[in-house]
Every structure is written in C-alpha cells, then in structure tokens.
Amino acid sequence: MEEEEDRRMIYLWEDSEALLEELEGLKHIEWICSPISGVLSLTKLLSSQKLQNALRYTGFRYLEDVTLLRLPRTKHLQFLRIFRCRELQDIKVDDKHGFAADYIPNSSFYSLQSVRVHQLPKLLNLTWLIYIPSLEDLEAMDCETLKEVIGETSNLVSDNFGIFSRLKYLRLSNLPNLKSIIGRALTFPSLTNLWVKKISKSKETAI
C-alpha cells in the first residue's frame, strides 16, 4: 500500500476484506486505486459509502458464482475493469439520472470515462452503459455469449438520445456471437479509433 499524505491518496495492488476495513478506518482518505477481488471484498465495498466515494480506479475480478453484479454508486470513479468472472451474466446500475440530456452532472457515474470488460464468458450485453454519460473509452474482449453491446432500450431512453455520443475509443475482440452494437443507427460523433478483431462470423453483424 502506498499513500501520499498531502493528497490523501492510496494505491493498492492487491486487496482483501481486512485491508478494505483498514482503509475505511482512516480519517482522511479521498482517493483510492484498488482492485476488488472476490465476493467478500465486493460485499465490503457495497456496505461502505466512504470507500465508494473515494474509489477512482478499480477492477472487479474473480467474483465466483456471481451471476448479477449491481454496481455501487461511485460518483468519482474514473476507470472500471470487470474481468475473470466466469458466471457473470448481467450488470445493473441503480441510477435513474445517468442517461439524461446534456449529461446531468449529478449522475452517480458522471466521472466514469473508461470501461473494460474481459473474460466474461456468460455476459449477455452491456446495456447498463447507457447510464454512463461521460464514457470515452470502451473495450470488450473474450465475452463468448455477448450478442449485442446495448440491448433493448425502448423502455429506458428515447430514440433520439445520444448513446455513446462522447465515445472516442472502441475496441471489440473475440466476441464470436456479437450481432450488433445496438439495434438502431448511431452516429458516434466523437469516435476517433475503432478496433475490431475476431467477432461474429455472421455476415449480418452490424458494427
């Protein structure tokens, strides 16, 4: 564990439930970079608003037997990676303010700019990304059952809502069942870099 006292920052290269409890006990902590490994560490994070508020960079990994991941409201989170969760099928976000016009700054995920999902063999889609208004960088790799990035959203957002309007970098790799990014036309006004490799062999794939 490394700490910069003047900036109240802590970097962790490994985590544990006990270590997260120790962090929670610190009086002055504003900035945490830490992985979240396993169900016990995830449970601790979900129970601590203090840790959620300080988290800036994290990766959820090795969540054994977890089929549904409900993301905590981490308003200052900037980078999120989810990987090596073999049973994970769905990801939910409890934030009804994240997909409003002009990127409402009180969104619980307003600061999140980079999302990477790797080695999630049972994941069905990434529809929860519509709640991430400032997303600029998206990477999805080795998700064998992923059929579309954004699933059905007709009951969530209007057709003219600018999904992915700030996205600059999109990388898709080893997604053998991917059929489309979303089931309707998108303009991607900010996209500058698109990298696609080993996706669906179907000629009907729409990227």
Secondary structure, DSSP 8 states (H G I E B T S, - for coil): -EEETTTTEEE-SS--HHHHHHHHT-SS--EEEEEEEHHHHHHHHHT-HHHHHHEEEEEEE--TT--EEEE---TT--EEEEE--TT--EEEE--TTTT-TT--TT-TTTT--EEEEES-TT----GGGGG-TT--EEEEES-TT--BSS---TTTS-TTS-TTTT--EEEEEEETT--BS-SS----TT--EEEEEEE---TT-B-
